[in-house]
C-alpha cells in the first residue's frame, strides 16, 4: 500500500506546532448508529478504526489535547456509534474525524459485533467523504485477523491513493529493541505504508501523527489553519 507521509524540512518543528494547534480545535459534531444518519459536512473525513482495546479514544484525546473528546470507556467495546468531530478555527469546519466503534471485543454480543462490522464495512467502502484512514493497534500484539480484514476492505481505496496510517499504540510498554521489531513488522504488513509508534503517556509519535493528519487534511483540498 502506498500512502502520504509528512514531508521533512527544517521547519518541521513549526509545522508540528501548527498541526497540534489545528487538532486542538476539534469539537463534537454528532453521533450516529447507522450510515444514513450521518450528515454530509461537505469536507474530508479521516476515520479512526481499531480493536476495542487498542487505545483509540486515548489516542484521539491525546492528539487533540483534550481529556474527554472521545469517550474512553473502562469496558472496551461499550461505545457502539460513529462519532464525528469537527476541526477548524473560529468555529469553521474544514475536516471531520470519524471515530468508528471498536471491534473484536468478546464481551459485546455477537449480534452487535456482526451489525457493526457491516456498518463499518459499508462506511469504509462507500463513504464518499472518506479521505484517509488511521488504524490503531496495540504495539505489543500487532495486527489481528480482524485488522487484516479491515486492511483488505480499504486496500482498493488506498491503492487508488487514499492515505493510510497505522499507529502502534502503547509503545511505552515495549523496550527499544521490541519497538523497533514491532515497527519493522508493521511496515511489512501495510505493504511499505506509513506506520508510527505511539505512546500517549510519553507523547511518543504524537507530533509526527499530528503533522500527518494536518498534511492529509490540507492535501484533501481544504484550506486548513490553526490560527488567524
C-alpha positions as CSV (number, residue, x, y, z in Angstrom):
1,X,0.0,0.0,0.0
2,X,1.2,3.5,-0.8
3,X,0.3,6.4,1.3
4,X,1.0,10.0,2.1
5,X,3.7,10.7,4.7
6,X,4.8,14.0,6.2
7,X,7.5,15.8,4.3
8,X,10.7,16.5,6.2
9,X,12.1,20.0,6.2
10,X,14.0,22.4,8.5
11,X,10.7,23.9,9.7
12,X,9.2,20.6,10.8
13,X,9.0,21.8,14.4
14,X,6.9,24.8,13.4
15,X,4.8,22.5,11.2
16,X,4.1,20.2,14.1
17,X,3.1,23.1,16.4
18,X,0.7,24.3,13.7
19,X,-0.7,20.8,13.3
20,X,-1.2,20.4,17.1
21,X,-2.9,23.8,17.2
22,X,-5.3,22.8,14.5
23,X,-6.1,19.5,16.2
24,X,-6.9,21.3,19.4
25,X,-9.9,22.9,17.6
26,X,-11.6,19.5,17.5
27,X,-15.2,19.5,18.9
28,X,-18.0,17.1,19.0
29,X,-20.3,17.3,15.9
30,X,-22.8,14.4,16.0
31,X,-23.2,10.7,16.7
32,X,-25.0,8.1,14.6
33,X,-25.8,4.4,14.8
34,X,-26.4,4.0,11.0
35,X,-24.7,5.4,7.9
36,X,-27.9,7.1,6.7
37,X,-27.9,9.1,9.9
38,X,-24.6,10.7,9.2
39,X,-24.6,14.3,7.9
40,X,-22.6,15.4,4.9
41,X,-20.5,18.3,6.2
42,X,-19.0,18.8,2.7
43,X,-15.4,18.4,4.0
44,X,-13.0,15.5,4.0
45,X,-13.3,12.8,6.7
46,X,-10.5,11.0,8.4
47,X,-11.6,7.7,10.0
48,X,-10.1,6.2,13.2
49,X,-10.5,2.5,13.5
50,X,-9.2,-0.4,15.6
51,X,-9.9,-3.1,18.1
52,X,-11.8,-2.2,21.2
53,X,-8.7,-2.4,23.4
54,X,-6.2,-0.6,21.1
55,X,-6.4,2.7,22.8
56,X,-8.2,4.6,20.1
57,X,-10.1,7.0,22.3
58,X,-7.0,7.8,24.3
59,X,-5.1,8.5,21.1
60,X,-7.7,10.8,19.8
61,X,-7.8,12.7,23.1
62,X,-4.1,12.9,23.2
63,X,-3.8,14.2,19.6
64,X,-6.5,16.9,20.2
65,X,-5.0,17.7,23.6
66,X,-8.4,17.2,25.2
67,X,-9.4,14.9,28.1
68,X,-12.9,13.6,27.1
69,X,-13.5,14.4,23.4
70,X,-13.5,10.7,22.6
71,X,-15.2,8.6,25.3
72,X,-12.7,6.1,26.7
73,X,-14.7,3.5,28.5
74,X,-13.3,1.1,31.0
75,X,-15.2,-1.6,29.3
76,X,-13.8,-1.9,25.7
77,X,-16.5,-2.1,23.1
78,X,-19.1,-0.2,25.1
79,X,-19.3,2.6,22.5
80,X,-21.4,1.4,19.5
81,X,-21.8,4.6,17.5
82,X,-20.0,6.5,14.9
83,X,-18.9,9.8,16.5
84,X,-18.0,12.7,14.3
85,X,-15.7,15.6,15.4
86,X,-15.3,18.8,13.5
87,X,-12.0,20.6,13.2
88,X,-11.3,24.2,12.0
89,X,-10.6,27.6,13.5
90,X,-13.1,30.2,14.6
91,X,-16.0,27.6,14.5
92,X,-15.5,26.8,10.8
93,X,-15.2,23.1,9.8
94,X,-12.5,22.2,7.3
95,X,-12.1,18.5,8.3
96,X,-14.1,15.9,10.2
97,X,-12.7,13.0,12.3
98,X,-14.9,9.9,12.3
99,X,-14.4,7.7,15.4
100,X,-15.7,4.3,14.4
101,X,-16.7,1.7,17.1
102,X,-14.0,-0.6,18.3
103,X,-14.3,-4.2,17.1
104,X,-13.4,-7.7,18.3
105,X,-14.1,-7.5,22.0
106,X,-15.6,-10.7,23.3
107,X,-18.0,-9.1,25.9
108,X,-20.0,-7.5,23.1
109,X,-22.9,-9.7,22.0
110,X,-22.3,-11.4,18.7
111,X,-25.3,-9.8,17.0
112,X,-23.9,-6.4,17.9
113,X,-20.5,-7.3,16.5
114,X,-21.9,-8.5,13.3
115,X,-24.1,-5.4,12.9
116,X,-21.2,-3.1,13.5
117,X,-18.9,-5.0,11.2
118,X,-21.5,-4.4,8.4
119,X,-21.8,-0.8,9.3
120,X,-18.1,-0.2,9.4
121,X,-17.5,-2.2,6.1
122,X,-20.1,-0.1,4.4
123,X,-18.6,3.2,5.7
124,X,-15.1,2.3,4.7
125,X,-16.1,1.1,1.2
126,X,-18.9,3.5,0.4
127,X,-18.4,6.8,2.3
128,X,-17.6,9.4,-0.4
129,X,-16.2,11.9,2.1
130,X,-13.6,9.4,3.4
131,X,-10.2,11.0,2.7
132,X,-7.9,8.9,5.0
133,X,-7.9,6.0,7.5
134,X,-5.9,5.7,10.7
135,X,-5.8,2.1,12.1
136,X,-4.7,1.7,15.7
137,X,-3.3,-1.5,17.1
138,X,-1.5,-2.4,20.3
139,X,2.2,-2.5,19.6
140,X,2.6,-5.5,21.9
141,X,0.2,-7.6,19.9
142,X,0.4,-6.4,16.3
143,X,-2.3,-6.8,13.7
144,X,-5.0,-9.4,14.4
145,X,-7.2,-11.3,11.9
146,X,-9.9,-8.6,12.1
147,X,-7.4,-5.9,11.4
148,X,-6.3,-7.9,8.3
149,X,-9.9,-8.0,7.1
150,X,-10.2,-4.2,7.5
151,X,-6.9,-3.7,5.6
152,X,-8.4,-5.8,2.7
153,X,-11.6,-3.7,2.8
154,X,-9.7,-0.4,2.3
155,X,-7.0,-1.8,0.1
156,X,-8.7,-0.7,-3.2
157,X,-9.1,2.9,-1.9
158,X,-5.6,3.0,-0.6
159,X,-4.1,1.7,-3.8
160,X,-6.1,4.4,-5.6
161,X,-4.3,7.0,-3.5
162,X,-6.1,7.3,-0.2
163,X,-3.6,8.0,2.7
164,X,-3.4,5.3,5.4
165,X,-1.6,5.4,8.7
166,X,-1.0,2.6,11.2
167,X,-0.5,3.8,14.8
168,X,1.2,1.2,17.1
169,X,-0.2,2.3,20.4
170,X,1.0,1.6,23.9
171,X,4.6,1.7,22.6
172,X,5.8,2.6,26.1
173,X,5.1,-1.0,27.2
174,X,8.0,-2.1,24.9
175,X,11.7,-1.6,25.2
176,X,13.7,-0.1,22.4
177,X,14.5,-3.3,20.6
178,X,10.9,-4.5,20.9
179,X,9.7,-1.2,19.5
180,X,12.0,-1.5,16.5
181,X,10.9,-5.0,15.8
182,X,7.2,-4.1,16.1
183,X,7.6,-1.2,13.7
184,X,9.5,-3.3,11.2
185,X,6.8,-5.9,11.1
186,X,4.1,-3.3,10.9
187,X,5.7,-1.7,7.9
188,X,5.9,-5.0,6.1
189,X,2.2,-5.7,6.9
190,X,1.0,-2.5,5.5
191,X,3.0,-3.0,2.3
192,X,5.5,-0.3,3.0
193,X,2.9,2.2,4.0
194,X,3.1,4.7,6.9
195,X,3.4,3.3,10.4
196,X,4.3,5.1,13.6
197,X,5.0,4.1,17.2
198,X,2.6,5.9,19.5
199,X,2.5,6.4,23.3
200,X,0.1,8.7,25.0
201,X,1.9,8.8,28.4
202,X,5.2,9.6,26.8
203,X,3.8,11.5,23.8
204,X,5.8,9.4,21.5
205,X,4.7,9.8,17.9
206,X,2.2,12.5,18.8
207,X,3.8,15.3,16.9
208,X,4.5,13.1,13.8
209,X,1.0,11.8,13.8
210,X,-0.4,15.3,14.2
211,X,1.6,16.6,11.2
212,X,0.5,13.6,9.1
213,X,-3.2,14.4,9.9
214,X,-2.7,18.1,9.1
215,X,-1.0,17.4,5.8
216,X,-3.6,14.9,4.8
217,X,-6.4,17.3,5.5
218,X,-4.6,20.1,3.6
219,X,-3.9,17.8,0.6
220,X,-7.6,16.8,0.5
221,X,-8.2,20.3,-0.8
222,X,-9.4,22.2,2.2
223,X,-7.7,25.4,3.5
224,X,-6.6,24.4,7.0
225,X,-5.2,26.8,9.5
226,X,-4.6,26.7,13.2
227,X,-4.6,30.4,13.9
228,X,-5.7,33.7,12.5
